[in-house]
Amino acid sequence: AKTGHYYRLPTEAEWEYAARSGGQPHKYAGGKNFANLAWYSANSGMISKPVGQKLPNALGLFDMSGNVYEWCLDIYNESAYKKHDKDNPVITAEGIKRVIRGGSWSNSPHELRCAYRASVNQEFKGNYIGFRLVMTAVSRKKIIE
């Protein structure tokens, strides 16, 4: 709160909304041509790359498809989009797996799609997973439970 801002991981739905340039029907974060947008198994040399070397999506966000998976706030539930609020099915119940989105440098194009969902144990550490933060002014802070 010293900065006047609150930081947290995005919910899974927030992540997808941002990847799809504010809710557009994009297959990959920025459009259809994944080779111009993402680092993946065929072009990465099987290592992560510095952010910003590929094209951004329409919101100016880089590397939302490929490079590294990104942690989300949600506990993984296979049917999250079937059983919960369509627009933001936040899952914070007990569980050991967390949602990761976006695909990584080691994945095929199928796993880079905006709609692709994956999960790992929340204690997992690996060089193909990173994170992006949501920043909210403390005066507008909404705690997601």
C-alpha positions as a Python dict, from the first residue, in 0.01 Angstrom:
ca = {
    (1, 'A'): (0, 0, 0),
    (2, 'K'): (304, 231, 20),
    (3, 'T'): (276, 282, -356),
    (4, 'G'): (-99, 342, -342),
    (5, 'H'): (-152, 30, -547),
    (6, 'Y'): (-253, -329, -485),
    (7, 'Y'): (-94, -606, -696),
    (8, 'R'): (-220, -960, -758),
    (9, 'L'): (-226, -1234, -1016),
    (10, 'P'): (-504, -1199, -1275),
    (11, 'T'): (-803, -1426, -1256),
    (12, 'E'): (-819, -1675, -1539),
    (13, 'A'): (-1099, -1478, -1705),
    (14, 'E'): (-910, -1149, -1671),
    (15, 'W'): (-605, -1311, -1829),
    (16, 'E'): (-811, -1438, -2126),
    (17, 'Y'): (-987, -1102, -2171),
    (18, 'A'): (-649, -925, -2186),
    (19, 'A'): (-499, -1189, -2418),
    (20, 'R'): (-794, -1146, -2654),
    (21, 'S'): (-733, -769, -2675),
    (22, 'G'): (-1032, -679, -2462),
    (23, 'G'): (-1257, -971, -2553),
    (24, 'Q'): (-1202, -1004, -2929),
    (25, 'P'): (-1245, -1352, -3082),
    (26, 'H'): (-869, -1393, -3141),
    (27, 'K'): (-730, -1744, -3166),
    (28, 'Y'): (-390, -1626, -3039),
    (29, 'A'): (-306, -1314, -2838),
    (30, 'G'): (-293, -1065, -3123),
    (31, 'G'): (-462, -1252, -3407),
    (32, 'K'): (-418, -1563, -3620),
    (33, 'N'): (-50, -1556, -3718),
    (34, 'F'): (112, -1718, -3415),
    (35, 'A'): (463, -1715, -3568),
    (36, 'N'): (464, -1331, -3554),
    (37, 'L'): (316, -1325, -3204),
    (38, 'A'): (472, -1607, -3004),
    (39, 'W'): (781, -1798, -2909),
    (40, 'Y'): (701, -2170, -2925),
    (41, 'S'): (873, -2505, -2990),
    (42, 'A'): (952, -2441, -3359),
    (43, 'N'): (1112, -2095, -3323),
    (44, 'S'): (1234, -2055, -2963),
    (45, 'G'): (1547, -2270, -2961),
    (46, 'M'): (1374, -2425, -2657),
    (47, 'I'): (1454, -2131, -2425),
    (48, 'S'): (1258, -1828, -2304),
    (49, 'K'): (1320, -1496, -2476),
    (50, 'P'): (1326, -1132, -2356),
    (51, 'V'): (976, -982, -2362),
    (52, 'G'): (878, -761, -2654),
    (53, 'Q'): (1056, -927, -2946),
    (54, 'K'): (731, -1044, -3108),
    (55, 'L'): (428, -833, -3201),
    (56, 'P'): (193, -718, -2919),
    (57, 'N'): (-182, -768, -2918),
    (58, 'A'): (-420, -473, -2972),
    (59, 'L'): (-387, -371, -2604),
    (60, 'G'): (-8, -346, -2642),
    (61, 'L'): (56, -659, -2434),
    (62, 'F'): (347, -877, -2542),
    (63, 'D'): (400, -1251, -2509),
    (64, 'M'): (56, -1350, -2389),
    (65, 'S'): (77, -1644, -2631),
    (66, 'G'): (399, -1838, -2595),
    (67, 'N'): (734, -1763, -2432),
    (68, 'V'): (628, -1865, -2078),
    (69, 'Y'): (301, -1986, -1928),
    (70, 'E'): (152, -1736, -1685),
    (71, 'W'): (14, -1814, -1339),
    (72, 'C'): (-348, -1717, -1268),
    (73, 'L'): (-518, -1660, -934),
    (74, 'D'): (-766, -1946, -984),
    (75, 'I'): (-744, -2298, -849),
    (76, 'Y'): (-776, -2531, -1150),
    (77, 'N'): (-1118, -2682, -1209),
    (78, 'E'): (-1170, -2864, -1539),
    (79, 'S'): (-1530, -2744, -1570),
    (80, 'A'): (-1484, -2386, -1442),
    (81, 'Y'): (-1648, -2230, -1747),
    (82, 'K'): (-1942, -2473, -1736),
    (83, 'K'): (-2036, -2449, -1368),
    (84, 'H'): (-1965, -2088, -1274),
    (85, 'D'): (-2024, -1730, -1381),
    (86, 'K'): (-1967, -1717, -1758),
    (87, 'D'): (-1780, -1386, -1749),
    (88, 'N'): (-1544, -1447, -1457),
    (89, 'P'): (-1562, -1798, -1311),
    (90, 'V'): (-1313, -1739, -1029),
    (91, 'I'): (-1227, -2058, -849),
    (92, 'T'): (-1061, -2008, -512),
    (93, 'A'): (-1175, -2324, -334),
    (94, 'E'): (-934, -2578, -192),
    (95, 'G'): (-711, -2749, -443),
    (96, 'I'): (-347, -2821, -521),
    (97, 'K'): (-339, -2719, -888),
    (98, 'R'): (-333, -2363, -1020),
    (99, 'V'): (-436, -2240, -1362),
    (100, 'I'): (-162, -2147, -1607),
    (101, 'R'): (-239, -1984, -1942),
    (102, 'G'): (-69, -1883, -2267),
    (103, 'G'): (165, -2167, -2350),
    (104, 'S'): (542, -2156, -2350),
    (105, 'W'): (854, -2179, -2562),
    (106, 'S'): (830, -2560, -2551),
    (107, 'N'): (469, -2593, -2673),
    (108, 'S'): (294, -2652, -3002),
    (109, 'P'): (71, -2380, -3155),
    (110, 'H'): (-240, -2562, -3020),
    (111, 'E'): (-128, -2487, -2663),
    (112, 'L'): (-69, -2117, -2740),
    (113, 'R'): (-438, -2047, -2814),
    (114, 'C'): (-616, -1792, -2596),
    (115, 'A'): (-870, -2057, -2499),
    (116, 'Y'): (-618, -2324, -2398),
    (117, 'R'): (-620, -2404, -2026),
    (118, 'A'): (-354, -2591, -1831),
    (119, 'S'): (-262, -2649, -1469),
    (120, 'V'): (30, -2742, -1246),
    (121, 'N'): (74, -2809, -877),
    (122, 'Q'): (93, -2472, -700),
    (123, 'E'): (434, -2568, -555),
    (124, 'F'): (580, -2632, -903),
    (125, 'K'): (882, -2437, -1020),
    (126, 'G'): (1001, -2437, -1379),
    (127, 'N'): (1172, -2219, -1636),
    (128, 'Y'): (866, -2213, -1861),
    (129, 'I'): (626, -2049, -1615),
    (130, 'G'): (615, -1681, -1523),
    (131, 'F'): (355, -1429, -1417),
    (132, 'R'): (199, -1095, -1501),
    (133, 'L'): (38, -875, -1236),
    (134, 'V'): (-286, -680, -1219),
    (135, 'M'): (-243, -338, -1055),
    (136, 'T'): (-537, -168, -884),
    (137, 'A'): (-543, 158, -691),
    (138, 'V'): (-585, 82, -320),
    (139, 'S'): (-897, 302, -312),
    (140, 'R'): (-1053, 72, -579),
    (141, 'K'): (-922, -257, -436),
    (142, 'K'): (-1167, -543, -463),
    (143, 'I'): (-1070, -861, -287),
    (144, 'I'): (-1160, -1171, -482),
    (145, 'E'): (-1262, -1460, -261),
}
